[in-house]
């Protein structure tokens, strides 16, 4: 199978590529950023998702069986024009190129951000069919991405599938929701870290697990649903801090306030049964992932691993 991966130099893309190669798939990575540690056998071409001529040239020349778009900006800090061109126009370019070139299946990243605050729903699990209450720049763009995909499916019959990652975590995550990452990585580096609220809630899912989700959905010919929640591990920052201290007893993790964060937290009760039942996804226990992140940081600094 030939896979064209836009955003292959990014956080998730770098993990997805080896999984595809292990299956024997042919992979072409397109990114505006240069590749870092690109595995042997992967074709790389520089391309800007914001430029339609560059996107369709890559698709037309590659003739992929699968087109995956992981090119976007996590966060709501960009100027409106810059964010629109990357997150909305870029997605439109991918969908239109897929249509014009008859790509059998296109996969893209949405986000749990489309739901907005958990408090808009109450303390209950949310599935993919809930009304979406996201109001920030990034959330609204992802909501519109889901509409774009729906529009192409309904008007052109294009097979397009969205995946909504929860709070993706890993030792090298730099953008978006990162407090749950810093709660692990700062102590692993021997640094203190302070957060506003102990009761702030998150739903972290390790980047390796997210890459596996993208793999399973990508190789499917025609998934049953238009969008899938990855879900993750519901946890409060205070609980996560105690988990980290179980591995690093002298970890200096502080909170300015005990309460006040839960009602300001994004969607953390996520129903991912659709993904589990159709694709058999099961995640590694989060405690194991926390230790994995700690030891990845320690390896970077030349320190021995901590035993679980």
N, C-alpha and C positions, 0 to 999 in steps of 0.2 A: 504494500500500500504506500502511495506517495502522500506525504503530509507537508503542507506549507504552513509554517508557524510564524505568524507576525507577532513580534515582541519576544522572540526567542532568547534575547540576551537578558531578559528580566528575571525577577524573583521566582516566579513559577515556571517560566519557560525553560530556565536552566535545568530544572528538575524533570520536566516532562520529556525533554529530548532524549536522555539516556533510556527512559522507559520505552520510548518508541523504537529506538535502535535495538534494544534487547529483543523486540518482537521481529526484527528483521525489516522494519519499515524504512523507506527512503525519506529523509528529512531535509527540508530546506528552511533555514532560519532567515527571516527578514527583520531587520531592526535598524534604527537610526544610530544606536549605540554599537560600538565594536564588540565582538564576541569576547567573552572571558572564559578561557578553559574549554573551548568548544571541542566536543569529542571528535575523534577521527571519523571521517566518512560523512560528516554533515556539511552540506553546502550552505555557504553564507553569502547573502547579498545585502548590501546596504539599501534601505528603503524607508521612506517616510509615509506612515499610514495616512497622514493628512493630505498627501498628494495622490489624486486618483490615478494619474498616469503611471506612477510608480507601483501602485497596488495592482492595477490590472495587468501591467507588464509582467509582474512576478507571477500572477495567477495564470495568465495566458501562456507564458513560456514553460512553467512548471507542470501545468495540467494536473493539479493535485486531485486525489480522491477525497482528501479532507483538507479543509481550510480552518485554521484555528487563530482567533484574534485575542491576543493577550497584551495589546498595546493600548495603554490608558494611563491616566494619572490618578493615583489614590490620594484623596484629600480634596478640600474645597478652597484652597488658598490661591489658586491660579487666577489671573485676570480673566474676565468672562470670555473674551475673544480667543485667548490661548486655550482655555479649557474646552470651549465649544469645538474648536477645530480638531483637537485631539480626541476627545471623548465621544462627540456626536458625529461630526463630519467624518472622522476616521472610521467609525463603525459603519456609517453609510457607505463609504468607499468600499469596505470589505464586502458588505452584503450585495452591493451592485455588481462588483467584480465577480462574485460567486454566481450571481444570476446570469450575467452575460456569458460566463465561461462554463455554465452548467456543472458547477461543482456539486457532487452528490450529497455532501453533508458539510455544513459550516457550524463551528462551535465558537462561542464567545463567552467572556466573563462578565456576569452581572455582579451583584453584591448583596449581602444581607442589609446593606445601607438603605435599600429601597423601602424597607419596613419602617424606618425611623425609630422613634423611641418605643421601648417595650411598654411603657406606661400608657401608650395609646390603645393598647389591647387588653391590659390587665395581665395578671400572672397566669398565663396559659401558653401552651405550645402553638406556634404559628406555622402553617403550611404555605405552599406556594400560591394558593388561591386567595389569600387574605388581601384586603384592600391595602394599598401601599401608602404610607404616611411620611415618607422621607421628604425633607424640605431643604437640606443643604445642597450645595452645587453638585457634589459628586453623586449624591443620592438621586437627585432629579435627573441627572444625565443617565444614570443606570435605569431609572424608570422609563425614560424615553428610549433607551437602547432596546428594552423589552418590547416597547410598542413598535419600534422599527422592525424588529424581527417578526412580530406578529403580522405587520403590514405586508412584508415580503411573503410570508407563508400563505396568507389569505389571497393575495393578488397574483402571485407568481408560482405558488406551490413549492417555493424553495424550502429545502429541509435545513432548518436552523435550530440549534439547541443552545440554551443559555444555562450557565452554572452560576449559582449564587454562593461564593465562598463566604464563610463566616469570618471571624477574626484570625486571619492567617498568621501563623507564628513561625519563627525560625531564627537562628543566630544572626543572620545577615539582613533581617527586615529593617528598613529605614523609614518607610513612609506609611501614612495612613494611621490606623489604630496600632499604637506601639507601646502603650503603657504596660500591657501584659507581657510584652517582649522584654522591656527594660527591667521589669520586676525579676526577670531571670538573668539577663545578661550583665546587668550592673553588678550584682553580687558575685557573679562568676569572675568578674574582672577585679574584684576586691574594692568596688566603689559603693558608696552610699547612694540611696535613691529615695525620693520623697514623692508621694502622690496626694492629691487632694482628699480623696475619700476611701476609707477602708471597705465600704460596702458597695463600691462601684462593681458592676457585673459585666462579664465578658463571656464570649463563646469561642474560645480559641480552638483552632484546628491546625495541626502541623503542616507546613508547606509540602512535605513528602506525601502526606495523605491527600492533599488537594491535587497534587500532580497525578496521583493514582486515580482520583475521581475523573480528572480531565482525560486520562488515558482511556478509561473504560467507556466513557461517553463518546469519545472521539472514534473509537474503533467500531462502535455500533452503526449499523446502516441507517436506521430510522428509529430513534428512541420513542417511547410511548408518549412522552410529555414534552412540552415546549421549554420548560425550565425546571431546574432541580436545586434544592437547598443542599449544601454540603453538611450543614449542621456542624456540631463540634462538641466541646465539653463545657457545659455551663459551670462557671466558677466565679466567685468574688475575688477581688484583688487581695483582700485580707487572707482568704483561704489559700490563694496562690502563694502569698508571702510565707505562710507557714509551711507549705510544701517545699519551697526553696530552702527554708531554714532546716528542713529535715536533712538536706544534703550539705548545706553550708551553714552550720550552727551560728557562726558569727556574722551572718549576713545582716547588713544595716539597711533595713527597709522600713521607712517611716510613712505615717499618714497624718495629714493635718487635721482631719476630722474623722470620727468613727462612722457617722451616718451623713446622708445627704446625696450620695452618689447613685443609689439604686434607681431613684425616679428619673435621673438624668441619663441613664444607661440606654444604649441602643438595644436592638433585638438580641436577647440572649437565651430565650426559650424557643428552640428551633426544631420543627418536625422534619426529619429527613427520611421518613419511611419510604417515600417515593424512590429515592436513590438506593436505599438499602434493599428494598424488595426487588427492584428491577436489575440492579447491577451487583448485588451481593457485597456491598461495601461494608467493611468493619474496620474501625480505627484502633490503632495501638493505644493502650491506656495512657492518659495524659501524663501521669507521673513518670512514665518511661520516656515520654517526649521531653519533659522538663529536664530530666537527667541528660538526655541526648544533647540538648542545647547547651547545658552547663559544660559538658565535656567537649563540645565543639569549640567553645570559647577557650577553655583551658588548653586544648591542643594548639590553638592559634598562638597562645602565649608560652608554649613550651612547658606546660605543667602536666603532671600525670593525671589520668582520669580518676574520677571519684567512683567508687563502687556503689552499685544500687542495692 
